[in-house]
Amino acid sequence: MGAAISKTFLITGVSSGLGRAFASGALEAGHRVIGTVRRASDAEVFGALAPERAYPVMLDVTDFEAIPAAVAEAERQVGPVDVLVNNAGYGHEGVLEESSMDDLQRQFAANVFGPVAMIKAVLAGMRERRRGHIVNVTSMGGFITMPGIAFYCGSKFALEGISEALGKEVAGFGIRVTALAPGQFRTDWAGRSMERTPRQLADYDAVMDPIRAARQAKSGNQPGDPVKAAQALLALVEAANPPVRLFLGDDALGLVEQKLDGMRAEISAWEELSRSTSFA
């Protein structure tokens, strides 16, 4: 790939999963990648992928105060960020009644507040240059929901809303914002990367036991290919008019279409009551 179209990516959470796939795909395509990791060993592995173009940054995205200086230093060494990919995050599994407020705060810190802090660290530069692309990795769980991951879905719904509104704020500056919403991909999201609240209340056994068993059984056998997700990301950032939201995977599309059909039916069934609240 020629230097004229080479971009500088900033991708959070490149040590595993989709983040690693996104970074590897961008490096293979000839781009420069600033990648955040939380362990020195992961920084060494990432830097070795492409010594001239892979720049590891030790950063926890929930350390909000450390983000501006870390990003500024990376941009000084590598160059202005063209594409921010907010990938870092994790899943929390647990029914709401059994889960703590601390669980909720940790989930939102990683999946919402961290990404927003990263956006704020690059946005002024993108605005001044009148170009840039912010890709927030959400989830099909940012549109459809499943029992047992209420806090996770809530965090991804929040990031979807922030992405969509932000896109409208910055469109006039040549900055594009896309929510990238994967379905189930063959990563460790449902394995060691997931926090699980211990079960306590027997009333929820009928709902949670099959879900937890199925998720653990499917871990490592998910239908989505992370390498193909990386190629989709590259196609997305090269698009002249990128979408506000891009779902990845047959499962995501199927579940989204099912929800949309249900929403349309419910809106129609309750239309009269919805319209009954205006002044006569």
C-alpha positions in Angstrom: 0.0 0.0 0.0 1.4 3.4 -1.0 2.4 6.0 1.6 -0.2 8.4 0.2 -3.1 6.3 1.5 -1.5 4.9 4.6 -3.3 5.9 7.8 -2.5 6.1 11.5 -4.8 4.0 13.5 -5.3 4.2 17.3 -6.8 0.9 18.4 -7.6 0.2 22.1 -7.2 -3.3 23.5 -4.9 -5.0 20.9 -3.6 -7.8 23.0 -6.4 -10.3 22.2 -9.7 -10.8 20.4 -11.1 -8.5 17.8 -8.6 -5.8 18.8 -5.6 -8.0 17.9 -7.3 -8.9 14.6 -8.1 -5.3 13.8 -4.5 -4.2 14.5 -3.0 -7.1 12.5 -5.2 -6.4 9.6 -4.3 -2.7 9.5 -0.6 -3.5 9.8 -0.8 -6.0 7.0 -2.5 -3.4 4.8 0.4 -1.1 5.4 -1.0 1.3 8.0 0.6 2.5 11.2 -1.1 1.3 14.4 -0.9 2.8 17.9 -2.2 0.0 20.1 -3.1 0.1 23.8 -2.3 -2.8 26.1 -2.2 -3.2 29.8 0.8 -5.5 30.2 4.4 -5.1 29.3 4.6 -8.6 27.8 1.7 -7.7 25.5 3.4 -4.5 24.5 6.5 -6.5 23.4 4.4 -8.9 21.4 2.5 -6.2 19.6 5.6 -4.1 18.9 7.2 -7.1 17.3 4.4 -7.5 14.7 5.8 -4.6 12.6 8.7 -2.8 14.4 8.5 0.2 12.1 4.7 0.7 12.3 3.3 -1.0 15.5 3.6 1.4 18.4 2.4 -0.1 21.8 1.1 2.2 24.5 0.6 1.0 28.1 -2.8 2.3 29.0 -5.9 1.2 30.8 -8.9 3.0 29.2 -10.5 3.3 32.6 -7.6 5.4 33.8 -9.3 8.5 32.4 -6.7 11.0 33.7 -3.9 9.2 31.9 -5.5 9.1 28.5 -4.8 12.7 27.2 -1.0 12.6 27.9 -0.7 9.0 26.5 -2.5 9.9 23.3 -0.6 13.2 22.9 2.8 11.4 23.3 1.8 8.7 20.8 0.8 11.3 18.3 4.1 13.1 18.8 6.0 9.9 18.0 3.8 8.4 15.3 1.8 11.2 13.8 -1.8 12.4 14.0 -4.5 9.8 14.5 -6.6 9.3 11.4 -8.8 6.5 12.7 -9.7 5.8 16.3 -11.0 2.3 17.0 -12.5 2.1 20.5 -12.4 -1.7 20.9 -11.3 -2.2 24.5 -14.1 -3.5 26.8 -15.5 -6.6 28.3 -18.8 -8.4 29.0 -20.5 -8.7 32.3 -22.9 -11.7 32.8 -25.4 -11.7 35.6 -29.0 -11.0 36.1 -29.7 -7.5 37.3 -31.0 -8.4 40.7 -28.0 -10.4 41.6 -25.5 -7.9 40.2 -24.0 -5.0 42.2 -23.8 -1.3 41.6 -20.0 -1.8 41.5 -20.5 -4.3 38.7 -22.5 -1.7 36.8 -19.9 1.1 37.4 -17.0 -1.1 36.2 -19.0 -2.1 33.1 -19.7 1.5 32.1 -16.2 2.6 33.0 -14.7 0.2 30.5 -17.4 0.2 27.8 -18.6 3.8 27.8 -16.5 6.3 29.8 -13.2 5.0 28.5 -14.2 5.2 24.9 -15.6 8.7 25.4 -12.3 9.8 27.1 -10.4 8.4 24.1 -12.6 10.3 21.7 -12.0 13.5 23.6 -8.3 12.9 23.4 -8.3 12.8 19.6 -11.3 15.0 18.6 -9.7 18.4 18.8 -6.9 17.4 16.4 -9.4 15.7 14.0 -11.5 18.9 14.1 -8.6 21.1 13.4 -7.5 18.9 10.5 -11.1 18.6 9.2 -10.8 14.9 8.8 -10.9 11.6 10.8 -12.9 8.5 11.5 -14.1 7.3 14.9 -15.2 3.7 15.1 -16.8 2.6 18.3 -17.0 -1.1 18.6 -20.4 -1.8 20.2 -22.2 -5.1 19.7 -25.4 -6.5 18.4 -26.2 -6.3 22.2 -26.3 -2.5 21.6 -29.5 -3.0 19.7 -30.9 -6.4 20.6 -31.0 -7.6 24.2 -30.7 -11.0 26.0 -31.4 -11.8 29.6 -28.4 -12.1 31.8 -26.3 -9.4 30.2 -28.4 -6.3 31.2 -25.4 -4.2 32.3 -23.5 -5.1 29.1 -26.4 -4.3 26.8 -26.9 -1.1 28.7 -23.3 0.0 28.2 -23.4 -0.8 24.5 -26.8 0.9 24.0 -25.2 4.0 25.6 -22.2 3.9 23.3 -24.5 3.5 20.3 -26.4 6.6 21.3 -23.2 8.6 22.0 -21.8 7.5 18.6 -24.9 8.5 16.7 -25.3 11.9 18.3 -21.5 12.6 18.1 -21.7 11.9 14.4 -24.2 14.6 13.9 -22.1 17.1 15.9 -18.9 16.6 13.9 -20.2 15.8 10.4 -19.5 19.4 9.3 -15.8 19.0 10.2 -15.2 16.1 7.9 -15.2 13.6 10.8 -17.1 10.4 10.5 -18.4 8.3 13.4 -19.5 4.6 13.0 -20.8 2.2 15.6 -19.4 -1.2 14.5 -21.7 -3.9 16.0 -20.4 -7.4 15.9 -22.4 -10.5 16.5 -20.7 -13.6 17.9 -17.0 -13.8 16.9 -14.5 -16.5 17.8 -12.7 -14.5 20.5 -12.4 -15.0 24.2 -15.3 -12.5 25.0 -17.4 -15.3 26.5 -14.3 -17.0 28.1 -11.7 -15.4 30.3 -12.7 -11.9 29.2 -16.2 -12.1 30.7 -16.9 -11.3 34.3 -19.6 -13.5 35.8 -21.6 -12.6 38.9 -22.1 -15.7 41.1 -25.6 -17.1 41.1 -27.7 -16.6 44.2 -31.4 -16.6 43.6 -33.1 -19.8 42.5 -36.0 -18.0 40.9 -33.7 -17.1 38.0 -32.4 -20.6 37.4 -34.9 -21.3 34.6 -33.7 -18.2 32.8 -30.0 -18.2 33.5 -28.9 -21.9 33.7 -29.6 -22.6 30.0 -28.1 -19.3 28.9 -24.9 -19.6 30.9 -24.4 -23.3 29.8 -25.0 -22.4 26.1 -22.6 -19.4 26.2 -19.8 -21.5 27.8 -20.4 -24.3 25.3 -20.3 -21.9 22.4 -17.1 -20.2 23.5 -14.4 -20.9 21.0 -17.0 -22.1 18.4 -18.7 -18.8 17.5 -19.5 -18.3 13.8 -17.7 -15.0 13.3 -14.1 -14.9 11.9 -12.0 -12.1 13.5 -9.8 -11.9 10.4 -12.8 -11.2 8.2 -14.0 -8.6 10.8 -10.7 -6.9 10.3 -11.2 -6.8 6.6 -14.6 -5.3 7.1 -13.1 -2.6 9.3 -10.6 -1.7 6.6 -13.4 -1.5 4.0 -15.4 0.7 6.4 -12.6 3.3 6.9 -11.9 3.4 3.1 -15.6 4.1 2.3 -16.4 7.6 1.0 -19.7 7.6 2.9 -19.3 5.2 5.8 -22.5 4.1 7.7 -23.6 5.4 11.0 -23.9 1.7 12.1 -22.5 -1.5 10.7 -23.6 -4.9 11.9 -21.1 -7.8 11.5 -22.4 -11.3 11.1 -25.4 -13.3 9.9 -26.5 -13.8 13.6 -26.4 -10.0 14.2 -28.4 -9.2 11.1 -31.0 -11.9 11.8 -31.6 -10.9 15.4 -31.7 -7.2 14.5 -34.3 -7.8 11.7 -36.3 -9.9 14.2 -36.3 -7.0 16.7 -37.3 -4.5 14.1 -40.2 -6.6 13.0 -41.3 -6.9 16.7 -40.9 -3.1 17.2 -43.0 -2.3 14.2 -45.8 -4.7 15.3 -45.8 -3.3 18.9 -45.8 0.3 17.7 -48.8 -0.4 15.5 -50.7 -2.3 18.2 -50.2 0.6 20.7 -50.4 3.5 18.2 -53.8 4.8 19.4 -52.5 5.2 23.0 -49.2 6.7 21.8 -51.1 9.4 19.9 -53.6 10.1 22.7 -51.3 12.3 24.7 -51.4 15.5 22.7 -53.5 18.6 23.5 -56.8 18.3 21.7 
